[in-house]
């Protein structure tokens, strides 16, 4: 019994279905691409309409609520406070020679830009050196020595110094 020679021969007729199938796949892919682009355009248009509606609603709410403008102004002031470069302010006092000085308090006043600083130093000379370093800092102006007092009851009798400076925030 002989079932065949074991070799298969390919005939071009068998591949005839492949070309139309590839054409259909390509056409389907093109159609999907067109549909996705159309949907993206519709989504962008809808987002634009939503944005316009939200801003119109905000304008109407502000016109209807006289306190809305006050709340918006308060929100803007809060954002200004939070966006201040606080790390830069603290860096000013940390970068000055603090080997002989301990900075105890840095208290900025946001409305005036005035900073109150309390520090302790082993001696008045160390405190004056630190004070002069702050005077040379480009981010500070009008560095003023407010008071100094030797802490007799504290071990080592350090000098506590209070000073003020104006902060030129970037």
FIVOVEX-423211 format. One line per field, with one value per atom (N, C-alpha, C): residue number from 1; residue in one letter; x, y, z. Coordinates in Angstrom, 1 decimal, padded with zeros to 4 digits, always signed. Example, Ala and Ser with C-alpha at 12.3 -4.5 7.8 and 13.67 -1.06 7.14 Angstrom:
% residues 2
num <- c(1	1	1	2	2	2) $
residuo <- c(A	A	A	S	S	S) $
u <- c(+013.2	+012.3	+013.2	+012.8	+013.7	+012.9) $
v <- c(-005.7	-004.5	-003.3	-002.2	-001.1	+000.0) $
w <- c(+007.8	+007.8	+007.8	+007.1	+007.1	+007.9) $
% end
This chain:
% residues 170
num <- c(1	1	1	2	2	2	3	3	3	4	4	4	5	5	5	6	6	6	7	7	7	8	8	8	9	9	9	10	10	10	11	11	11	12	12	12	13	13	13	14	14	14	15	15	15	16	16	16	17	17	17	18	18	18	19	19	19	20	20	20	21	21	21	22	22	22	23	23	23	24	24	24	25	25	25	26	26	26	27	27	27	28	28	28	29	29	29	30	30	30	31	31	31	32	32	32	33	33	33	34	34	34	35	35	35	36	36	36	37	37	37	38	38	38	39	39	39	40	40	40	41	41	41	42	42	42	43	43	43	44	44	44	45	45	45	46	46	46	47	47	47	48	48	48	49	49	49	50	50	50	51	51	51	52	52	52	53	53	53	54	54	54	55	55	55	56	56	56	57	57	57	58	58	58	59	59	59	60	60	60	61	61	61	62	62	62	63	63	63	64	64	64	65	65	65	66	66	66	67	67	67	68	68	68	69	69	69	70	70	70	71	71	71	72	72	72	73	73	73	74	74	74	75	75	75	76	76	76	77	77	77	78	78	78	79	79	79	80	80	80	81	81	81	82	82	82	83	83	83	84	84	84	85	85	85	86	86	86	87	87	87	88	88	88	89	89	89	90	90	90	91	91	91	92	92	92	93	93	93	94	94	94	95	95	95	96	96	96	97	97	97	98	98	98	99	99	99	100	100	100	101	101	101	102	102	102	103	103	103	104	104	104	105	105	105	106	106	106	107	107	107	108	108	108	109	109	109	110	110	110	111	111	111	112	112	112	113	113	113	114	114	114	115	115	115	116	116	116	117	117	117	118	118	118	119	119	119	120	120	120	121	121	121	122	122	122	123	123	123	124	124	124	125	125	125	126	126	126	127	127	127	128	128	128	129	129	129	130	130	130	131	131	131	132	132	132	133	133	133	134	134	134	135	135	135	136	136	136	137	137	137	138	138	138	139	139	139	140	140	140	141	141	141	142	142	142	143	143	143	144	144	144	145	145	145	146	146	146	147	147	147	148	148	148	149	149	149	150	150	150	151	151	151	152	152	152	153	153	153	154	154	154	155	155	155	156	156	156	157	157	157	158	158	158	159	159	159	160	160	160	161	161	161	162	162	162	163	163	163	164	164	164	165	165	165	166	166	166	167	167	167	168	168	168	169	169	169	170	170	170) $
residuo <- c(X	X	X	X	X	X	X	X	X	X	X	X	X	X	X	X	X	X	X	X	X	X	X	X	X	X	X	X	X	X	X	X	X	X	X	X	X	X	X	X	X	X	X	X	X	X	X	X	X	X	X	X	X	X	X	X	X	X	X	X	X	X	X	X	X	X	X	X	X	X	X	X	X	X	X	X	X	X	X	X	X	X	X	X	X	X	X	X	X	X	X	X	X	X	X	X	X	X	X	X	X	X	X	X	X	X	X	X	X	X	X	X	X	X	X	X	X	X	X	X	X	X	X	X	X	X	X	X	X	X	X	X	X	X	X	X	X	X	X	X	X	X	X	X	X	X	X	X	X	X	X	X	X	X	X	X	X	X	X	X	X	X	X	X	X	X	X	X	X	X	X	X	X	X	X	X	X	X	X	X	X	X	X	X	X	X	X	X	X	X	X	X	X	X	X	X	X	X	X	X	X	X	X	X	X	X	X	X	X	X	X	X	X	X	X	X	X	X	X	X	X	X	X	X	X	X	X	X	X	X	X	X	X	X	X	X	X	X	X	X	X	X	X	X	X	X	X	X	X	X	X	X	X	X	X	X	X	X	X	X	X	X	X	X	X	X	X	X	X	X	X	X	X	X	X	X	X	X	X	X	X	X	X	X	X	X	X	X	X	X	X	X	X	X	X	X	X	X	X	X	X	X	X	X	X	X	X	X	X	X	X	X	X	X	X	X	X	X	X	X	X	X	X	X	X	X	X	X	X	X	X	X	X	X	X	X	X	X	X	X	X	X	X	X	X	X	X	X	X	X	X	X	X	X	X	X	X	X	X	X	X	X	X	X	X	X	X	X	X	X	X	X	X	X	X	X	X	X	X	X	X	X	X	X	X	X	X	X	X	X	X	X	X	X	X	X	X	X	X	X	X	X	X	X	X	X	X	X	X	X	X	X	X	X	X	X	X	X	X	X	X	X	X	X	X	X	X	X	X	X	X	X	X	X	X	X	X	X	X	X	X	X	X	X	X	X	X	X	X	X	X	X	X	X	X	X	X	X	X	X	X	X	X	X	X	X	X	X	X	X	X	X	X	X	X	X	X	X	X	X	X	X	X	X	X	X	X	X	X	X	X	X	X	X	X	X	X	X	X	X	X	X	X	X	X	X	X	X	X	X) $
u <- c(+000.8	+000.0	+000.9	+000.6	+001.4	+000.5	+000.9	+000.1	+000.6	+001.7	+002.2	+003.7	+004.3	+005.7	+006.3	+005.5	+006.0	+006.3	+006.3	+006.5	+005.2	+005.1	+003.9	+004.3	+003.5	+003.8	+002.8	+003.4	+002.5	+002.1	+000.8	+000.3	-000.1	+000.0	-000.4	-001.8	-002.7	-004.1	-004.4	-003.5	-003.7	-003.4	-002.5	-002.2	-003.1	-004.0	-004.9	-005.8	-006.1	-006.9	-006.2	-004.8	-004.0	-004.0	-003.9	-003.9	-005.2	-006.3	-007.6	-007.7	-007.2	-007.2	-006.4	-005.2	-004.3	-004.9	-005.5	-006.2	-007.3	-008.1	-009.1	-008.6	-007.5	-006.9	-006.4	-005.7	-005.2	-006.4	-007.5	-008.6	-009.3	-009.3	-009.9	-009.0	-007.7	-006.8	-006.9	-007.1	-007.2	-008.5	-009.6	-010.9	-010.8	-010.1	-010.0	-009.2	-008.2	-007.4	-008.3	-009.1	-010.0	-011.0	-011.5	-012.5	-011.8	-010.6	-009.9	-009.6	-009.2	-008.9	-010.2	-011.3	-012.6	-013.0	-012.8	-013.2	-012.3	-011.0	-010.1	-010.5	-010.9	-011.4	-012.6	-013.5	-014.8	-014.5	-013.5	-013.1	-012.5	-011.7	-011.1	-012.1	-013.1	-014.1	-015.0	-015.3	-016.1	-015.3	-014.0	-013.2	-013.2	-013.1	-013.1	-014.5	-015.6	-016.9	-017.0	-016.5	-016.5	-015.7	-014.5	-013.7	-014.4	-015.0	-015.7	-016.9	-017.6	-018.8	-018.3	-017.2	-016.7	-016.3	-015.6	-015.2	-016.4	-017.4	-018.7	-019.4	-019.4	-020.1	-019.3	-018.0	-017.2	-017.5	-017.6	-018.0	-019.3	-020.3	-021.7	-021.7	-021.0	-020.9	-020.3	-019.2	-018.6	-019.5	-020.3	-021.2	-022.4	-022.8	-023.9	-023.5	-022.2	-021.7	-020.7	-021.0	-020.1	-018.9	-019.0	-017.9	-016.9	-017.3	-016.4	-015.1	-015.2	-014.0	-013.1	-013.6	-012.8	-012.1	-012.9	-012.3	-011.2	-011.4	-010.4	-009.1	-009.3	-008.2	-007.4	-008.2	-007.6	-006.8	-007.4	-006.7	-005.4	-005.5	-004.3	-003.2	-003.5	-002.5	-001.9	-002.8	-002.3	-001.3	-001.7	-000.8	+000.5	+000.5	+001.7	+002.6	+002.0	+002.7	+003.4	+002.6	+003.1	+004.1	+004.1	+005.1	+006.4	+006.4	+007.7	+008.8	+010.0	+011.2	+011.7	+010.9	+011.3	+012.6	+012.9	+014.2	+015.3	+015.1	+016.2	+016.4	+015.3	+015.4	+016.2	+015.9	+016.6	+018.0	+018.3	+019.7	+020.6	+020.0	+020.8	+021.4	+020.5	+021.0	+021.9	+021.6	+022.4	+023.8	+023.8	+025.1	+026.1	+025.6	+026.5	+027.2	+028.4	+029.2	+028.4	+027.9	+027.2	+027.9	+029.2	+030.0	+030.0	+030.0	+030.0	+028.7	+027.7	+026.4	+025.3	+024.3	+023.1	+021.9	+021.3	+020.1	+018.9	+018.3	+017.1	+015.8	+015.6	+014.3	+014.6	+013.8	+013.8	+012.3	+011.8	+010.4	+010.2	+009.8	+009.5	+008.1	+008.0	+006.7	+006.5	+005.5	+005.2	+004.8	+004.0	+003.6	+004.7	+005.6	+006.7	+008.0	+008.2	+009.4	+010.5	+010.1	+011.0	+011.2	+012.4	+012.7	+013.3	+012.8	+013.3	+014.1	+015.3	+016.2	+016.7	+016.6	+017.2	+018.3	+019.5	+020.6	+021.3	+022.1	+023.0	+024.4	+025.4	+026.8	+027.6	+028.7	+029.6	+030.1	+030.4	+030.9	+030.2	+030.3	+029.8	+030.5	+031.8	+032.6	+032.1	+031.7	+031.2	+029.8	+029.0	+027.7	+027.9	+028.9	+029.1	+029.7	+030.5	+031.0	+029.8	+028.9	+027.7	+026.9	+026.7	+025.9	+026.6	+027.9	+028.5	+028.4	+028.4	+028.2	+026.8	+025.8	+024.5	+024.4	+025.1	+025.1	+025.6	+026.5	+027.1	+026.3	+025.3	+024.4	+023.6	+023.6	+022.8	+021.3	+020.8	+019.4	+018.8	+019.7	+019.2	+019.6	+018.8	+019.2	+018.8	+019.4	+019.1	+019.2	+020.3	+020.4	+020.7	+019.9	+020.0	+020.1	+021.0	+021.1	+020.1	+019.2	+018.1	+018.5	+019.1	+019.5	+020.4	+021.2	+022.0	+022.1	+022.2	+022.2	+022.9	+023.8	+024.5	+023.6	+023.5	+022.6	+023.5	+023.4	+024.2	+023.8	+022.5	+022.0	+022.2	+022.6	+022.8	+024.3	+024.5	+025.9	+026.7	+027.9	+028.8	+028.5	+027.4	+027.0	+027.0	+026.2	+026.2	+025.6	+025.8	+025.2	+024.0	+022.8	+021.6	+021.5	+021.3	+021.2	+019.9	+019.3	+018.1	+018.5	+018.1	+018.4	+017.2	+017.2	+016.2	+016.9	+016.2	+016.7	+015.5	+015.7	+014.7	+015.1	+014.2	+014.4	+014.0	+015.0	+014.7	+014.5	+013.3	+012.9	+013.0	+013.5	+013.6	+012.2) $
v <- c(-001.2	+000.0	+001.2	+002.2	+003.4	+004.6	+005.4	+006.6	+007.8	+007.9	+009.1	+009.1	+010.0	+010.0	+010.8	+011.4	+012.1	+013.6	+014.0	+015.4	+016.1	+017.3	+018.0	+019.1	+019.3	+020.4	+021.5	+022.7	+023.9	+024.3	+024.6	+025.1	+026.6	+027.4	+028.8	+029.0	+028.1	+028.2	+028.2	+027.5	+027.5	+028.8	+029.7	+031.0	+032.1	+031.8	+032.8	+033.5	+032.8	+033.4	+034.3	+034.2	+035.0	+036.5	+036.8	+038.2	+039.0	+038.4	+039.1	+039.2	+038.2	+038.3	+039.4	+039.6	+040.6	+042.0	+042.1	+043.3	+043.7	+042.7	+042.9	+043.4	+042.8	+043.2	+044.6	+045.0	+046.3	+047.3	+047.0	+047.9	+048.0	+046.9	+047.0	+047.8	+047.7	+048.5	+050.0	+050.3	+051.7	+052.3	+051.4	+051.9	+052.1	+051.2	+051.4	+052.7	+053.0	+054.2	+055.4	+055.4	+056.5	+056.7	+055.6	+055.7	+056.2	+055.8	+056.3	+057.8	+058.2	+059.6	+060.5	+060.0	+060.7	+060.7	+059.7	+059.7	+060.6	+060.7	+061.6	+063.0	+063.3	+064.7	+065.0	+064.1	+064.3	+064.5	+063.7	+063.8	+065.2	+065.7	+067.0	+068.1	+068.0	+068.9	+068.9	+067.8	+067.7	+068.3	+068.0	+068.6	+070.1	+070.6	+072.1	+072.7	+072.0	+072.5	+072.4	+071.3	+071.2	+072.4	+072.6	+073.7	+075.1	+075.3	+076.6	+076.6	+075.5	+075.5	+075.7	+075.2	+075.3	+076.8	+077.4	+078.8	+079.7	+079.4	+080.2	+080.1	+078.8	+078.6	+079.3	+079.3	+080.1	+081.5	+082.1	+083.5	+083.8	+082.9	+083.1	+083.0	+082.1	+081.9	+083.1	+083.6	+084.8	+086.0	+086.1	+087.2	+087.1	+085.8	+085.6	+085.7	+085.3	+085.3	+086.4	+087.5	+088.6	+088.2	+087.1	+086.7	+085.8	+085.4	+084.5	+085.2	+086.5	+087.3	+087.4	+087.6	+087.6	+086.2	+085.1	+083.8	+083.6	+084.0	+083.8	+084.6	+085.8	+086.6	+086.0	+085.4	+084.7	+083.5	+082.8	+081.6	+082.0	+083.1	+083.6	+083.9	+084.6	+084.9	+083.7	+082.7	+081.4	+080.8	+080.8	+080.1	+080.9	+082.2	+083.0	+082.6	+082.4	+082.0	+080.7	+079.7	+078.4	+078.2	+079.1	+079.0	+079.8	+080.4	+081.1	+080.1	+080.5	+079.5	+079.3	+078.6	+078.4	+077.7	+076.7	+076.0	+077.0	+077.9	+078.9	+079.8	+080.2	+081.0	+080.3	+079.1	+078.3	+078.1	+077.9	+077.7	+078.9	+080.1	+081.3	+081.2	+080.8	+080.7	+079.5	+078.4	+077.2	+077.4	+078.1	+078.2	+079.1	+080.1	+080.9	+080.1	+080.5	+079.7	+079.4	+078.2	+077.9	+076.9	+076.9	+076.0	+076.5	+077.8	+078.4	+079.1	+079.0	+079.6	+078.6	+078.6	+077.8	+078.7	+078.5	+079.3	+078.6	+079.4	+078.8	+079.1	+080.3	+080.7	+081.5	+081.1	+081.9	+082.1	+083.4	+083.7	+084.8	+084.4	+085.3	+086.0	+087.2	+087.9	+088.1	+087.4	+087.3	+088.7	+089.5	+090.8	+091.8	+091.8	+092.8	+092.3	+090.9	+090.4	+090.4	+090.8	+090.9	+089.6	+089.2	+087.9	+088.2	+087.6	+087.7	+086.4	+086.6	+085.4	+085.5	+084.4	+084.3	+083.2	+083.5	+082.6	+082.6	+081.6	+081.6	+081.3	+081.9	+081.7	+081.6	+081.0	+080.8	+082.2	+083.1	+084.4	+085.5	+086.7	+087.8	+088.0	+087.7	+087.7	+086.8	+085.5	+084.5	+085.0	+085.6	+086.1	+087.3	+088.2	+089.3	+088.8	+087.7	+087.2	+086.6	+085.9	+085.4	+086.5	+087.6	+088.8	+089.4	+089.5	+090.1	+089.2	+087.9	+087.0	+087.2	+087.3	+087.6	+088.9	+089.9	+091.2	+091.1	+090.2	+090.1	+089.2	+088.5	+087.7	+088.5	+088.1	+088.8	+088.7	+087.7	+087.6	+088.3	+088.9	+089.7	+091.1	+092.0	+093.4	+093.9	+095.0	+095.6	+094.6	+093.9	+093.0	+093.9	+093.8	+094.6	+093.8	+094.2	+093.6	+094.2	+093.5	+094.0	+094.0	+092.8	+092.7	+091.6	+091.6	+090.5	+090.4	+089.2	+089.0	+087.7	+087.8	+086.6	+085.8	+084.5	+083.6	+083.0	+083.7	+083.3	+082.0	+081.7	+080.4	+079.2	+079.4	+078.3	+077.9	+076.6	+076.1	+076.7	+077.2	+077.8	+079.2	+079.8	+081.2	+081.7	+081.1	+081.6	+082.9	+083.6	+084.9	+084.6	+085.1	+085.0	+086.3	+086.2	+087.4	+087.3	+088.5	+088.6	+089.6	+089.3	+090.2	+090.1	+091.1	+091.1	+091.4	+090.9	+091.2	+091.2	+091.9	+091.9	+090.8	+090.0	+088.9	+089.4	+089.2	+089.5	+088.2	+087.7	+086.4	+086.5	+085.4	+085.4	+085.1) $
w <- c(+000.0	+000.0	+000.0	-000.9	-001.0	-000.8	+000.1	+000.4	-000.2	-000.7	-001.4	-001.3	-002.0	-002.0	-000.8	+000.0	+001.2	+000.9	-000.3	-000.6	-001.0	-000.5	-000.8	-001.8	-002.7	-003.7	-003.5	-003.5	-003.3	-004.6	-004.6	-005.9	-005.7	-006.7	-006.5	-006.2	-006.5	-006.2	-004.7	-004.0	-002.5	-001.9	-002.4	-001.9	-002.4	-003.2	-003.8	-002.7	-001.7	-000.6	+000.3	+000.3	+001.2	+000.8	-000.5	-000.9	-000.5	-000.8	-000.4	+001.1	+001.9	+003.3	+003.8	+003.3	+003.7	+003.4	+002.2	+001.8	+002.8	+003.2	+004.1	+005.5	+005.9	+007.2	+007.1	+006.0	+005.8	+005.8	+005.1	+005.1	+006.5	+007.2	+008.6	+009.5	+009.4	+010.2	+009.9	+008.6	+008.2	+008.7	+008.7	+009.2	+010.7	+011.4	+012.9	+013.2	+012.4	+012.6	+012.4	+011.4	+011.1	+012.3	+012.8	+013.9	+015.1	+015.4	+016.6	+016.5	+015.3	+015.2	+015.3	+014.8	+014.9	+016.4	+017.1	+018.5	+019.3	+019.0	+019.7	+019.4	+018.2	+017.9	+018.7	+018.7	+019.5	+021.0	+021.5	+022.9	+023.2	+022.3	+022.5	+022.4	+021.5	+021.4	+022.7	+023.2	+024.4	+025.6	+025.7	+026.8	+026.6	+025.4	+025.2	+025.7	+025.3	+025.8	+027.3	+027.9	+029.4	+030.0	+029.5	+030.0	+029.9	+028.8	+028.6	+029.5	+029.7	+030.6	+032.1	+032.5	+033.8	+034.1	+033.1	+033.3	+033.3	+032.5	+032.5	+033.8	+034.3	+035.6	+036.7	+036.6	+037.7	+037.6	+036.4	+036.3	+036.8	+036.5	+037.0	+038.5	+039.1	+040.5	+041.2	+040.6	+041.1	+041.1	+040.0	+039.9	+040.9	+041.1	+042.0	+043.5	+043.8	+045.2	+045.3	+046.0	+046.2	+047.0	+047.9	+048.7	+047.9	+046.7	+045.9	+045.6	+045.3	+044.9	+046.1	+047.3	+048.5	+048.8	+048.5	+048.7	+047.7	+046.5	+045.4	+045.8	+046.3	+046.7	+047.9	+048.9	+050.0	+049.5	+048.5	+048.0	+047.3	+046.5	+045.9	+046.9	+048.0	+049.0	+049.6	+049.9	+050.4	+049.5	+048.2	+047.2	+047.1	+047.3	+047.3	+048.5	+049.6	+050.8	+050.7	+050.1	+050.0	+048.9	+047.9	+046.8	+047.1	+048.3	+048.6	+048.7	+048.4	+048.4	+049.8	+050.7	+052.1	+052.2	+051.4	+051.5	+051.3	+050.4	+050.1	+051.3	+052.0	+053.2	+054.3	+054.5	+055.6	+055.2	+053.9	+053.4	+053.7	+053.7	+054.0	+055.4	+056.3	+057.7	+058.0	+057.2	+057.4	+056.7	+055.6	+054.9	+055.6	+056.3	+057.1	+058.1	+058.5	+059.4	+060.7	+060.8	+062.0	+063.0	+062.8	+063.7	+065.2	+065.3	+066.6	+067.0	+066.2	+066.4	+066.2	+067.1	+067.0	+066.7	+065.5	+065.2	+065.9	+066.7	+067.5	+066.8	+066.2	+065.7	+064.4	+063.3	+062.1	+061.9	+062.0	+061.9	+060.9	+059.6	+058.6	+058.7	+058.3	+058.2	+056.7	+056.2	+054.8	+054.2	+055.0	+054.5	+054.3	+055.3	+055.3	+054.7	+054.7	+054.3	+055.3	+056.5	+057.7	+058.3	+058.6	+059.3	+060.7	+061.7	+063.0	+063.3	+063.8	+064.0	+065.5	+066.1	+067.5	+067.4	+067.9	+067.9	+069.2	+069.4	+070.6	+070.1	+070.7	+070.3	+071.6	+071.5	+072.7	+073.2	+072.3	+072.6	+071.8	+072.2	+071.5	+070.1	+070.1	+068.9	+067.8	+068.3	+067.3	+066.8	+067.6	+067.2	+066.2	+066.4	+065.5	+064.2	+064.2	+062.9	+062.1	+062.8	+062.1	+061.5	+062.3	+061.9	+060.7	+060.6	+059.5	+058.2	+058.5	+057.3	+056.7	+057.6	+057.1	+056.4	+056.8	+056.2	+054.7	+054.5	+053.2	+052.2	+052.8	+051.9	+051.0	+049.7	+048.7	+048.8	+049.5	+049.6	+050.8	+051.6	+052.8	+052.6	+053.2	+053.3	+054.7	+055.1	+056.4	+057.5	+057.7	+058.8	+060.0	+061.1	+062.2	+063.5	+064.4	+065.7	+066.6	+067.1	+067.9	+069.4	+069.8	+071.2	+071.4	+072.5	+072.9	+074.4	+074.9	+076.3	+076.7	+077.6	+078.1	+079.0	+078.7	+079.5	+080.6	+081.8	+082.9	+083.5	+083.4	+084.1	+083.2	+082.0	+081.0	+081.1	+081.1	+081.2	+080.0	+080.3	+079.3	+079.1	+079.6	+079.5	+078.1	+077.2	+075.8	+075.7	+074.6	+074.3	+073.4	+073.8	+073.0	+072.2	+070.9	+070.1	+069.3	+069.2	+068.3	+067.2	+066.0	+064.9	+063.9	+063.1	+062.0	+060.7	+059.6	+058.3	+057.3	+056.2	+055.1	+054.1	+053.7	+052.8	+051.4	+050.5	+049.1	+048.4	+048.4	+047.8	+046.3	+045.7	+044.2	+043.6) $
% end
